[in-house]
Structure formats: C-alpha cells, structure tokens
Amino acid sequence: MHRTAAWLAEQGIDRFLDIGTGIPTEPNLHQIVQDILPTAKIVYTDNDPIVLRHAEALLVSVPEGATDYIQADVRQPEVIVQHAQRIPDFSLPSRGR
C-alpha cells in the first residue's frame, strides 16, 4: 500500500478514499501521500467504533491538504461516497497525468 500510494501521488493523483481503514499505523496513507503532494485529500472509512476513536486522534492532515474519517460499512457505498464528496471534490478529475 505504501509504495502504491506514493507512486500514485508522484503521478499527481491527489484524492484517496480508504475503505476498511482498520486501526491506524505509522505511516498512514495521508502521511505517505501528503509528504509527496501536500494538497492531497484523503477520506478514511471503517465500521468499527474503536477505529473511529483512533482515527480522531491520529489522522491529522497537513495544513495544505485535508483528511477526514467516516464511520460506515463497506456495504453502504452510497453513504461512503456521499460523505467523501464533501472533502475530495469527486466532480473534478484528479490532476493525474
């Protein structure tokens, strides 16, 4: 995941949706991506309330970018996408090459 996320950020991909986040570990997706592309926007989602508590404490974005978290189940894609659209503007194409 680390190498793939870094490669995507190097290509200019600046919006990420992580479904099934799990307990955050270092480095987190947003840390990898925002280290390369500080304006990147990341939305994490998981259905476990314990993951939510860890995420609230650990998933902090750099000032130029955005990081958000939604507690939802993978079986609720409409809920996830509706929430995720508030942070990364999915109506615009990514800046990828």
Backbone as JSON Lines, residues from 0, in Angstrom:
{"i":0,"aa":"M","n":[0.82,-1.18,0.0],"ca":[0.0,0.0,0.0],"c":[0.87,1.25,0.0]}
{"i":1,"aa":"H","n":[1.94,1.24,0.76],"ca":[2.81,2.42,0.84],"c":[3.41,2.76,-0.52]}
{"i":2,"aa":"R","n":[3.97,1.77,-1.19],"ca":[4.59,2.03,-2.5],"c":[3.57,2.47,-3.53]}
{"i":3,"aa":"T","n":[2.4,1.84,-3.52],"ca":[1.35,2.19,-4.48],"c":[0.85,3.6,-4.25]}
{"i":4,"aa":"A","n":[0.59,3.94,-2.99],"ca":[0.11,5.3,-2.67],"c":[1.15,6.35,-3.05]}
{"i":5,"aa":"A","n":[2.41,6.07,-2.77],"ca":[3.47,7.01,-3.11],"c":[3.57,7.18,-4.62]}
{"i":6,"aa":"W","n":[3.5,6.08,-5.36],"ca":[3.58,6.16,-6.82],"c":[2.41,6.97,-7.37]}
{"i":7,"aa":"L","n":[1.2,6.72,-6.86],"ca":[0.03,7.47,-7.33],"c":[0.2,8.96,-7.06]}
{"i":8,"aa":"A","n":[0.67,9.31,-5.87],"ca":[0.89,10.73,-5.54],"c":[1.95,11.34,-6.46]}
{"i":9,"aa":"E","n":[2.99,10.58,-6.77],"ca":[4.03,11.07,-7.69],"c":[3.46,11.32,-9.09]}
{"i":10,"aa":"Q","n":[2.39,10.6,-9.45],"ca":[1.74,10.79,-10.75],"c":[0.75,11.95,-10.72]}
{"i":11,"aa":"G","n":[0.55,12.55,-9.54],"ca":[-0.37,13.68,-9.43],"c":[-1.75,13.33,-8.91]}
{"i":12,"aa":"I","n":[-1.99,12.07,-8.58],"ca":[-3.29,11.69,-8.02],"c":[-3.37,12.33,-6.63]}
{"i":13,"aa":"D","n":[-4.43,13.11,-6.4],"ca":[-4.48,13.89,-5.17],"c":[-5.72,13.64,-4.32]}
{"i":14,"aa":"R","n":[-6.51,12.61,-4.67],"ca":[-7.68,12.28,-3.86],"c":[-7.72,10.77,-3.62]}
{"i":15,"aa":"F","n":[-7.88,10.39,-2.35],"ca":[-7.85,8.99,-1.98],"c":[-9.02,8.67,-1.06]}
{"i":16,"aa":"L","n":[-9.62,7.5,-1.26],"ca":[-10.7,7.01,-0.42],"c":[-10.26,5.64,0.09]}
{"i":17,"aa":"D","n":[-10.01,5.54,1.4],"ca":[-9.53,4.31,2.04],"c":[-10.71,3.66,2.75]}
{"i":18,"aa":"I","n":[-11.24,2.58,2.16],"ca":[-12.4,1.88,2.73],"c":[-11.89,0.65,3.48]}
{"i":19,"aa":"G","n":[-12.27,0.55,4.76],"ca":[-11.78,-0.54,5.61],"c":[-10.43,-0.18,6.2]}
{"i":20,"aa":"T","n":[-10.34,1.0,6.75],"ca":[-9.09,1.58,7.24],"c":[-8.4,0.71,8.28]}
{"i":21,"aa":"G","n":[-9.14,0.22,9.25],"ca":[-8.52,-0.52,10.35],"c":[-7.82,0.44,11.31]}
{"i":22,"aa":"I","n":[-7.25,-0.1,12.36],"ca":[-6.54,0.72,13.34],"c":[-5.36,1.4,12.62]}
{"i":23,"aa":"P","n":[-5.27,2.72,12.71],"ca":[-4.19,3.44,12.02],"c":[-2.8,3.01,12.51]}
{"i":24,"aa":"T","n":[-1.89,2.84,11.57],"ca":[-0.5,2.52,11.87],"c":[0.39,3.53,11.15]}
{"i":25,"aa":"E","n":[1.58,3.68,11.61],"ca":[2.53,4.62,11.0],"c":[3.32,3.92,9.9]}
{"i":26,"aa":"P","n":[3.56,4.53,8.79],"ca":[2.93,5.77,8.36],"c":[1.53,5.5,7.81]}
{"i":27,"aa":"N","n":[0.65,6.45,8.0],"ca":[-0.7,6.35,7.49],"c":[-0.72,6.76,6.02]}
{"i":28,"aa":"L","n":[-1.78,6.39,5.33],"ca":[-1.93,6.73,3.92],"c":[-1.75,8.23,3.68]}
{"i":29,"aa":"H","n":[-2.38,9.05,4.51],"ca":[-2.29,10.5,4.28],"c":[-0.87,11.02,4.51]}
{"i":30,"aa":"Q","n":[-0.13,10.39,5.43],"ca":[1.25,10.82,5.66],"c":[2.12,10.52,4.45]}
{"i":31,"aa":"I","n":[1.94,9.37,3.86],"ca":[2.71,8.99,2.68],"c":[2.38,9.93,1.53]}
{"i":32,"aa":"V","n":[1.11,10.09,1.26],"ca":[0.66,10.87,0.11],"c":[0.95,12.36,0.3]}
{"i":33,"aa":"Q","n":[0.64,12.91,1.47],"ca":[0.83,14.35,1.68],"c":[2.3,14.73,1.83]}
{"i":34,"aa":"D","n":[3.15,13.76,2.1],"ca":[4.58,14.05,2.1],"c":[5.06,14.35,0.67]}
{"i":35,"aa":"I","n":[4.42,13.72,-0.3],"ca":[4.76,13.91,-1.71],"c":[3.93,15.04,-2.31]}
{"i":36,"aa":"L","n":[2.64,15.07,-1.98],"ca":[1.7,16.02,-2.55],"c":[0.89,16.63,-1.41]}
{"i":37,"aa":"P","n":[1.38,17.69,-0.79],"ca":[0.76,18.25,0.42],"c":[-0.71,18.64,0.28]}
{"i":38,"aa":"T","n":[-1.17,18.92,-0.93],"ca":[-2.56,19.32,-1.11],"c":[-3.52,18.14,-1.27]}
{"i":39,"aa":"A","n":[-3.0,16.92,-1.15],"ca":[-3.84,15.73,-1.31],"c":[-4.93,15.68,-0.25]}
{"i":40,"aa":"K","n":[-6.04,15.07,-0.64],"ca":[-7.19,14.92,0.24],"c":[-7.5,13.44,0.4]}
{"i":41,"aa":"I","n":[-7.66,13.0,1.65],"ca":[-7.86,11.59,1.95],"c":[-9.07,11.43,2.84]}
{"i":42,"aa":"V","n":[-9.94,10.47,2.51],"ca":[-11.08,10.13,3.36],"c":[-10.92,8.67,3.74]}
{"i":43,"aa":"Y","n":[-10.92,8.42,5.04],"ca":[-10.85,7.07,5.6],"c":[-12.25,6.64,6.01]}
{"i":44,"aa":"T","n":[-12.53,5.34,5.92],"ca":[-13.8,4.82,6.42],"c":[-13.61,3.42,7.0]}
{"i":45,"aa":"D","n":[-14.35,3.17,8.08],"ca":[-14.36,1.86,8.71],"c":[-15.65,1.78,9.53]}
{"i":46,"aa":"N","n":[-16.12,0.57,9.8],"ca":[-17.36,0.42,10.56],"c":[-17.13,0.16,12.04]}
{"i":47,"aa":"D","n":[-15.89,0.07,12.48],"ca":[-15.56,-0.25,13.86],"c":[-15.45,1.04,14.69]}
{"i":48,"aa":"P","n":[-16.24,1.19,15.75],"ca":[-16.19,2.41,16.55],"c":[-14.84,2.63,17.24]}
{"i":49,"aa":"I","n":[-14.11,1.57,17.5],"ca":[-12.78,1.71,18.11],"c":[-11.81,2.34,17.09]}
{"i":50,"aa":"V","n":[-11.94,1.95,15.84],"ca":[-11.12,2.55,14.78],"c":[-11.42,4.04,14.7]}
{"i":51,"aa":"L","n":[-12.7,4.41,14.83],"ca":[-13.09,5.82,14.81],"c":[-12.35,6.61,15.88]}
{"i":52,"aa":"R","n":[-12.27,6.1,17.09],"ca":[-11.58,6.8,18.18],"c":[-10.09,6.97,17.87]}
{"i":53,"aa":"H","n":[-9.46,5.94,17.36],"ca":[-8.05,6.04,16.98],"c":[-7.87,7.04,15.84]}
{"i":54,"aa":"A","n":[-8.76,6.99,14.87],"ca":[-8.68,7.89,13.72],"c":[-8.8,9.35,14.14]}
{"i":55,"aa":"E","n":[-9.72,9.63,15.04],"ca":[-9.9,11.01,15.5],"c":[-8.61,11.55,16.12]}
{"i":56,"aa":"A","n":[-7.87,10.7,16.77],"ca":[-6.64,11.13,17.44],"c":[-5.43,11.17,16.5]}
{"i":57,"aa":"L","n":[-5.38,10.28,15.52],"ca":[-4.15,10.11,14.76],"c":[-4.18,10.61,13.32]}
{"i":58,"aa":"L","n":[-5.34,10.72,12.72],"ca":[-5.4,11.05,11.3],"c":[-5.52,12.55,11.1]}
{"i":59,"aa":"V","n":[-4.41,13.22,11.31],"ca":[-4.35,14.68,11.22],"c":[-3.6,15.06,9.95]}
{"i":60,"aa":"S","n":[-4.21,15.92,9.17],"ca":[-3.68,16.33,7.88],"c":[-2.64,17.43,8.01]}
{"i":61,"aa":"V","n":[-1.85,17.6,6.95],"ca":[-1.02,18.8,6.84],"c":[-1.95,19.96,6.5]}
{"i":62,"aa":"P","n":[-1.56,21.19,6.79],"ca":[-2.46,22.34,6.56],"c":[-2.93,22.5,5.11]}
{"i":63,"aa":"E","n":[-2.08,22.16,4.15],"ca":[-2.44,22.35,2.74],"c":[-3.47,21.34,2.24]}
{"i":64,"aa":"G","n":[-3.53,20.18,2.88],"ca":[-4.41,19.1,2.43],"c":[-5.61,18.95,3.33]}
{"i":65,"aa":"A","n":[-6.26,17.8,3.22],"ca":[-7.41,17.51,4.06],"c":[-7.45,16.01,4.34]}
{"i":66,"aa":"T","n":[-7.83,15.68,5.56],"ca":[-8.02,14.3,5.96],"c":[-9.33,14.22,6.72]}
{"i":67,"aa":"D","n":[-10.15,13.24,6.38],"ca":[-11.45,13.09,7.04],"c":[-11.69,11.61,7.3]}
{"i":68,"aa":"Y","n":[-12.67,11.33,8.15],"ca":[-13.0,9.96,8.53],"c":[-14.51,9.83,8.62]}
{"i":69,"aa":"I","n":[-15.05,8.72,8.13],"ca":[-16.48,8.42,8.28],"c":[-16.6,7.0,8.83]}
{"i":70,"aa":"Q","n":[-17.49,6.86,9.79],"ca":[-17.78,5.52,10.29],"c":[-18.92,4.98,9.45]}
{"i":71,"aa":"A","n":[-18.62,3.98,8.62],"ca":[-19.61,3.38,7.74],"c":[-19.13,1.99,7.34]}
{"i":72,"aa":"D","n":[-20.05,1.2,6.83],"ca":[-19.75,-0.16,6.42],"c":[-19.54,-0.2,4.91]}
{"i":73,"aa":"V","n":[-18.65,-1.06,4.47],"ca":[-18.37,-1.21,3.04],"c":[-19.65,-1.55,2.27]}
{"i":74,"aa":"R","n":[-20.63,-2.12,2.96],"ca":[-21.9,-2.46,2.32],"c":[-22.82,-1.25,2.18]}
{"i":75,"aa":"Q","n":[-22.32,-0.06,2.54],"ca":[-23.08,1.19,2.4],"c":[-22.33,2.14,1.47]}
{"i":76,"aa":"P","n":[-22.05,1.73,0.24],"ca":[-21.23,2.58,-0.63],"c":[-21.83,3.97,-0.88]}
{"i":77,"aa":"E","n":[-23.15,4.06,-0.94],"ca":[-23.77,5.37,-1.18],"c":[-23.51,6.32,-0.02]}
{"i":78,"aa":"V","n":[-23.5,5.83,1.2],"ca":[-23.21,6.66,2.37],"c":[-21.76,7.11,2.34]}
{"i":79,"aa":"I","n":[-20.87,6.19,2.03],"ca":[-19.44,6.5,1.99],"c":[-19.14,7.55,0.92]}
{"i":80,"aa":"V","n":[-19.64,7.33,-0.28],"ca":[-19.35,8.26,-1.38],"c":[-19.98,9.62,-1.12]}
{"i":81,"aa":"Q","n":[-21.2,9.64,-0.59],"ca":[-21.85,10.92,-0.29],"c":[-21.02,11.73,0.71]}
{"i":82,"aa":"H","n":[-20.52,11.09,1.75],"ca":[-19.68,11.78,2.73],"c":[-18.34,12.19,2.13]}
{"i":83,"aa":"A","n":[-17.73,11.26,1.39],"ca":[-16.41,11.52,0.82],"c":[-16.44,12.7,-0.15]}
{"i":84,"aa":"Q","n":[-17.54,12.93,-0.81],"ca":[-17.62,14.03,-1.77],"c":[-17.5,15.39,-1.1]}
{"i":85,"aa":"R","n":[-17.66,15.45,0.19],"ca":[-17.51,16.73,0.9],"c":[-16.06,17.18,0.97]}
{"i":86,"aa":"I","n":[-15.13,16.26,0.99],"ca":[-13.71,16.61,1.11],"c":[-13.05,16.59,-0.26]}
{"i":87,"aa":"P","n":[-12.75,15.44,-0.83],"ca":[-12.2,15.48,-2.19],"c":[-13.34,15.75,-3.15]}
{"i":88,"aa":"D","n":[-13.19,16.7,-4.01],"ca":[-14.24,17.04,-4.95],"c":[-14.21,16.03,-6.09]}
{"i":89,"aa":"F","n":[-15.01,14.96,-5.96],"ca":[-15.02,13.91,-6.95],"c":[-15.69,14.34,-8.25]}
{"i":90,"aa":"S","n":[-16.28,15.53,-8.27],"ca":[-16.88,16.02,-9.52],"c":[-15.8,16.53,-10.46]}
{"i":91,"aa":"L","n":[-14.6,16.76,-9.97],"ca":[-13.49,17.22,-10.79],"c":[-12.54,16.06,-11.05]}
{"i":92,"aa":"P","n":[-11.93,16.0,-12.23],"ca":[-10.94,14.95,-12.45],"c":[-9.71,15.2,-11.59]}
{"i":93,"aa":"S","n":[-9.08,14.12,-11.18],"ca":[-7.84,14.25,-10.44],"c":[-6.77,14.85,-11.34]}
{"i":94,"aa":"R","n":[-5.72,15.37,-10.74],"ca":[-4.66,16.01,-11.52],"c":[-3.66,15.0,-12.08]}
{"i":95,"aa":"G","n":[-4.03,13.72,-12.09],"ca":[-3.12,12.7,-12.6],"c":[-2.76,12.93,-14.05]}
{"i":96,"aa":"R","n":[-1.65,12.37,-14.46],"ca":[-1.14,12.58,-15.83],"c":[-1.62,11.51,-16.76]}
